[in-house]
């Protein structure tokens, strides 16, 4: 077995929680929950959740030794360790993605493996492995439905212009398709839109799904998401699932590049301070670089999500006071 990365910490696998979470015993003897960085797998009860957990257990059997490396963050909002997991030189998250058992998902600021993970996902999609198989969750009828457009960055404040966010789905097949039980989702575990019972998209027709509220028609549907904006401005992916849970199509949103001198990422370690007025970074946000107040920024004005927030939080990014800013 090839050597793990330099400085990696050894641990022993105690149990497998699901496809991206496991319980480990550190070399100190402490048992802790660990969330693998950079991947996302189906939640319990969803299609392919059990298969993803089985792949993780095959890669990291209970009682086996694994190696852990840290990116930027130490723990998530649920107090789970955030780590890359290695079996020798094999990155477990990357292998889960390559086998089609997990999705690549960026969780800034922990994105040092992002390029490798997304490349592995393209391999799995091309080979139609795991959850990318057309019949991964049940029989496929060969529907030719395509996500043709995502608008993730609504004009102005996304949370105040929810219907400025939308996804367009087109039926390129020769027959109408009943979308009862179909789902539109993003990369997270929490955003799921279920199409109305009896809704049919005609042959050659398209439908736009807006994040906000409104009256459904044959060409426009409204998510009416009470929690606010769904699609992340700094990058997200829309997935269209059929009534079995098979991935029928997906489309990534990539944030437009900009040459402005707005907030910029930083590799500052958590707890050491992201800077102050001299560096142009507000110390309330130690893991990212966000300019101090004024101006008064909101989550729609910055590319970061789920970052650490310390008092006094002058921009008000942590509305529920749980120490995590811009959670959606």
C-alpha positions as CSV (number, residue, x, y, z in Angstrom):
1,X,0.0,0.0,0.0
2,X,1.3,3.4,-0.9
3,X,2.0,5.9,1.8
4,X,-0.7,8.4,2.9
5,X,0.0,12.1,2.6
6,X,2.7,13.6,4.9
7,X,1.3,14.6,8.3
8,X,-1.8,12.5,8.1
9,X,-3.3,11.4,11.4
10,X,-4.2,7.8,11.9
11,X,-7.7,6.7,13.0
12,X,-9.7,3.5,13.3
13,X,-13.1,3.1,11.7
14,X,-15.8,2.4,14.4
15,X,-18.9,2.5,12.3
16,X,-20.4,3.7,9.1
17,X,-23.3,6.3,9.5
18,X,-24.1,6.8,5.8
19,X,-22.2,7.3,2.5
20,X,-20.4,10.4,3.6
21,X,-20.2,10.1,7.4
22,X,-18.5,7.7,9.7
23,X,-17.5,7.2,13.3
24,X,-13.8,7.0,14.0
25,X,-11.5,6.5,16.9
26,X,-8.5,8.9,16.9
27,X,-5.1,7.9,18.0
28,X,-5.8,9.7,21.3
29,X,-8.6,7.1,21.9
30,X,-11.4,9.7,21.5
31,X,-14.3,8.5,19.3
32,X,-15.7,11.2,17.1
33,X,-18.1,11.6,14.1
34,X,-16.4,12.6,10.8
35,X,-17.9,14.1,7.7
36,X,-15.9,13.5,4.6
37,X,-15.0,16.7,2.8
38,X,-16.1,17.5,-0.7
39,X,-18.7,14.8,-1.3
40,X,-22.4,14.4,-0.8
41,X,-24.4,11.2,-0.9
42,X,-28.2,10.5,-0.8
43,X,-29.9,10.8,2.6
44,X,-31.3,7.7,4.4
45,X,-34.5,6.6,2.7
46,X,-33.5,8.1,-0.7
47,X,-32.5,6.1,-3.7
48,X,-28.9,4.8,-3.6
49,X,-28.4,5.8,0.1
50,X,-27.8,2.2,1.1
51,X,-25.5,1.5,-1.8
52,X,-23.4,4.5,-1.1
53,X,-23.0,3.5,2.6
54,X,-22.0,0.0,1.4
55,X,-19.3,1.4,-0.9
56,X,-17.9,3.5,1.9
57,X,-17.9,0.4,4.2
58,X,-16.1,-1.6,1.5
59,X,-13.5,1.1,1.2
60,X,-13.1,1.6,4.9
61,X,-14.1,-1.6,6.7
62,X,-15.1,-1.4,10.4
63,X,-11.9,-1.9,12.5
64,X,-9.6,-0.8,9.7
65,X,-7.0,2.0,9.9
66,X,-7.5,5.2,7.9
67,X,-5.6,8.4,7.6
68,X,-7.0,11.9,8.0
69,X,-6.0,15.3,6.7
70,X,-7.5,18.6,7.3
71,X,-8.2,21.3,4.7
72,X,-9.2,24.6,6.3
73,X,-12.2,24.0,8.6
74,X,-12.0,21.8,11.6
75,X,-15.7,21.0,12.3
76,X,-19.1,21.6,10.8
77,X,-22.2,23.1,12.4
78,X,-23.1,19.6,13.8
79,X,-19.7,19.4,15.5
80,X,-18.5,16.7,13.2
81,X,-14.8,16.6,12.2
82,X,-14.3,17.7,8.6
83,X,-11.5,15.7,7.0
84,X,-10.2,14.0,3.9
85,X,-10.0,10.3,4.5
86,X,-7.2,8.2,3.0
87,X,-6.5,4.5,2.7
88,X,-2.8,4.7,2.0
89,X,-2.5,7.1,-1.0
90,X,-6.2,6.5,-2.0
91,X,-8.5,9.4,-1.3
92,X,-11.8,7.8,-0.1
93,X,-14.0,10.7,-1.1
94,X,-12.5,10.8,-4.6
95,X,-13.0,7.0,-5.0
96,X,-16.6,7.2,-3.8
97,X,-17.2,9.8,-6.6
98,X,-15.3,7.8,-9.2
99,X,-17.5,4.8,-8.4
100,X,-20.7,6.8,-8.8
101,X,-21.5,6.4,-5.1
102,X,-21.2,10.1,-4.3
103,X,-21.5,13.6,-5.8
104,X,-18.7,16.1,-5.9
105,X,-19.7,19.1,-3.9
106,X,-17.7,22.2,-3.0
107,X,-17.9,23.4,0.6
108,X,-15.8,26.5,0.7
109,X,-13.3,27.1,2.1
110,X,-12.5,23.4,2.1
111,X,-11.9,23.0,-1.7
112,X,-8.3,22.0,-2.1
113,X,-9.4,18.7,-3.7
114,X,-12.2,20.2,-5.8
115,X,-10.6,19.9,-9.2
116,X,-9.7,16.2,-8.6
117,X,-13.2,15.4,-7.3
118,X,-15.0,17.0,-10.2
119,X,-12.8,15.2,-12.7
120,X,-13.7,11.9,-11.0
121,X,-17.3,12.8,-11.3
122,X,-17.0,13.3,-15.0
123,X,-15.4,9.9,-15.3
124,X,-18.4,8.3,-13.4
125,X,-21.0,10.2,-15.5
126,X,-19.3,9.2,-18.7
127,X,-19.2,5.6,-17.7
128,X,-22.8,5.8,-16.2
129,X,-21.7,4.2,-13.0
130,X,-23.6,4.0,-9.7
131,X,-26.1,6.7,-9.3
132,X,-25.4,8.0,-12.8
133,X,-26.8,4.8,-14.3
134,X,-30.2,5.4,-16.0
135,X,-31.8,2.6,-14.0
136,X,-29.9,3.1,-10.7
137,X,-33.1,3.4,-8.8
138,X,-35.6,1.6,-10.9
139,X,-36.6,1.0,-14.5
140,X,-35.8,3.8,-16.9
141,X,-38.4,4.7,-19.6
142,X,-35.8,6.6,-21.6
143,X,-37.3,10.0,-21.0
144,X,-35.6,12.8,-23.1
145,X,-36.1,15.6,-20.5
146,X,-33.2,18.1,-20.2
147,X,-32.4,20.9,-17.9
148,X,-31.6,23.7,-20.4
149,X,-31.0,26.7,-18.1
150,X,-30.3,27.7,-14.5
151,X,-30.4,31.2,-13.3
152,X,-28.9,31.1,-9.8
153,X,-28.0,34.7,-9.4
154,X,-31.3,36.7,-9.4
155,X,-31.0,40.4,-9.9
156,X,-30.5,42.2,-6.6
157,X,-30.8,40.3,-3.3
158,X,-31.6,36.7,-4.1
159,X,-33.7,36.3,-0.9
160,X,-35.8,39.3,-1.9
161,X,-36.2,38.2,-5.5
162,X,-36.9,34.5,-5.3
163,X,-38.6,34.3,-8.6
164,X,-35.5,35.8,-10.3
165,X,-34.0,32.4,-9.5
166,X,-35.3,29.6,-11.8
167,X,-34.5,26.4,-13.7
168,X,-35.9,25.6,-17.1
169,X,-36.7,21.9,-18.1
170,X,-37.5,21.0,-21.7
171,X,-39.1,17.8,-23.0
172,X,-37.2,16.9,-26.2
173,X,-39.1,13.7,-26.6
174,X,-42.1,13.0,-28.9
175,X,-44.6,12.3,-26.2
176,X,-45.9,14.2,-23.1
177,X,-44.5,13.1,-19.8
178,X,-46.4,13.0,-16.5
179,X,-44.1,14.4,-13.9
180,X,-46.0,13.2,-10.9
181,X,-43.4,12.2,-8.3
182,X,-40.5,13.8,-10.1
183,X,-38.0,15.9,-8.2
184,X,-35.8,18.9,-8.9
185,X,-33.0,19.2,-6.4
186,X,-29.7,21.0,-5.8
187,X,-26.4,19.6,-4.5
188,X,-27.5,19.9,-0.8
189,X,-29.5,17.5,1.3
190,X,-32.3,19.9,2.0
191,X,-33.5,21.5,-1.2
192,X,-36.1,19.3,-3.0
193,X,-38.9,20.4,-5.2
194,X,-41.6,17.8,-6.0
195,X,-43.6,18.4,-9.2
196,X,-47.4,18.7,-8.7
197,X,-49.4,15.5,-9.1
198,X,-50.8,15.2,-12.6
199,X,-48.5,17.9,-14.1
200,X,-47.7,16.9,-17.7
201,X,-45.0,18.5,-19.8
202,X,-45.9,18.2,-23.5
203,X,-43.7,17.0,-26.3
204,X,-41.4,19.8,-27.3
205,X,-42.6,22.0,-24.4
206,X,-40.6,23.5,-21.5
207,X,-41.4,24.6,-18.0
208,X,-39.7,27.1,-15.8
209,X,-39.5,26.4,-12.0
210,X,-39.2,29.6,-10.0
211,X,-37.9,29.5,-6.4
212,X,-40.6,31.9,-5.1
213,X,-44.4,31.7,-4.9
214,X,-47.0,32.2,-7.6
215,X,-49.8,30.5,-9.5
216,X,-48.7,27.3,-11.3
217,X,-49.5,27.2,-15.1
218,X,-48.6,24.8,-17.9
219,X,-45.3,26.7,-18.5
220,X,-44.4,28.1,-15.0
221,X,-44.2,26.3,-11.7
222,X,-43.4,27.9,-8.3
223,X,-41.3,26.2,-5.6
224,X,-42.5,28.6,-2.9
225,X,-39.4,27.8,-0.8
226,X,-40.1,29.2,2.6
227,X,-36.4,29.1,3.6
228,X,-35.4,31.6,0.8
229,X,-33.0,31.3,-2.1
230,X,-32.0,27.8,-3.3
231,X,-29.3,28.0,-5.9
232,X,-25.9,29.1,-4.7
233,X,-24.4,32.0,-6.6
234,X,-20.9,30.7,-6.3
235,X,-21.7,27.4,-8.0
236,X,-24.4,24.7,-7.8
237,X,-25.9,21.9,-9.8
238,X,-29.5,21.1,-10.6
239,X,-30.6,17.5,-10.8
240,X,-33.8,16.2,-12.4
241,X,-34.9,12.9,-10.9
242,X,-37.7,10.7,-12.2
243,X,-40.4,9.1,-10.0
244,X,-38.0,6.2,-9.2
245,X,-35.2,8.6,-8.2
246,X,-33.1,8.0,-11.3
247,X,-31.0,11.0,-12.4
248,X,-32.5,12.0,-15.7
249,X,-30.4,15.1,-16.3
250,X,-28.2,17.5,-14.4
251,X,-26.8,21.0,-15.2
252,X,-24.1,22.9,-13.3
253,X,-24.3,26.6,-12.6
254,X,-20.8,28.2,-12.7
255,X,-20.5,31.7,-11.3
256,X,-19.4,34.3,-13.9
257,X,-15.9,35.4,-13.5
258,X,-15.3,39.0,-12.4
259,X,-12.5,41.4,-12.4
260,X,-13.9,43.6,-9.6
261,X,-12.0,44.1,-6.3
262,X,-14.8,42.6,-4.2
263,X,-14.4,40.0,-1.4
264,X,-11.8,37.4,-2.1
265,X,-11.0,33.9,-0.7
266,X,-8.3,33.4,1.8
267,X,-6.5,30.4,3.1
268,X,-6.4,31.7,6.6
269,X,-6.8,28.9,9.1
270,X,-9.9,29.0,11.3
271,X,-9.3,30.7,14.7
272,X,-6.3,32.7,13.5
273,X,-8.4,35.6,12.2
274,X,-9.2,36.5,8.6
275,X,-7.7,39.9,9.0
276,X,-8.8,43.3,10.0
277,X,-9.1,46.8,8.6
278,X,-5.4,46.8,7.6
279,X,-5.8,43.6,5.5
280,X,-9.2,44.6,4.1
281,X,-10.8,41.5,5.8
282,X,-13.3,41.7,8.6
283,X,-12.2,39.6,11.6
284,X,-15.8,38.5,12.3
285,X,-15.3,36.1,9.3
286,X,-12.0,34.3,10.0
287,X,-12.1,31.6,7.3
288,X,-12.9,33.9,4.4
289,X,-12.0,37.5,3.4
290,X,-15.0,39.8,3.5
291,X,-14.5,43.6,3.5
292,X,-15.5,45.4,6.7
293,X,-18.8,47.4,7.1
294,X,-19.6,49.6,5.3
295,X,-21.0,48.8,2.8
296,X,-23.7,46.6,4.3
297,X,-23.4,43.3,2.4
298,X,-25.8,40.4,2.4
299,X,-25.4,36.7,1.3
300,X,-26.4,37.6,-2.3
301,X,-23.4,40.0,-2.5
302,X,-20.7,37.4,-1.7
303,X,-19.6,34.1,-3.2
304,X,-19.1,32.3,0.2
305,X,-21.4,29.8,1.9
306,X,-21.4,28.1,5.3
307,X,-18.4,30.0,6.8
308,X,-17.5,30.6,10.4
309,X,-19.0,33.8,12.0
310,X,-17.8,35.5,15.2
311,X,-19.4,38.4,17.0
312,X,-20.2,41.1,16.3
313,X,-21.1,40.0,12.7
314,X,-21.5,43.5,11.3
315,X,-23.0,42.3,8.0
316,X,-25.6,40.1,9.8
317,X,-24.7,36.9,7.8
318,X,-25.5,34.6,10.8
319,X,-29.2,35.2,11.1
320,X,-29.9,32.2,13.4
321,X,-26.8,32.8,15.6
322,X,-25.4,29.3,15.2
323,X,-21.9,30.5,14.2
324,X,-22.3,29.7,10.5
325,X,-22.9,32.4,7.9
326,X,-24.9,32.2,4.6
327,X,-26.1,28.6,5.1
328,X,-28.3,28.5,2.0
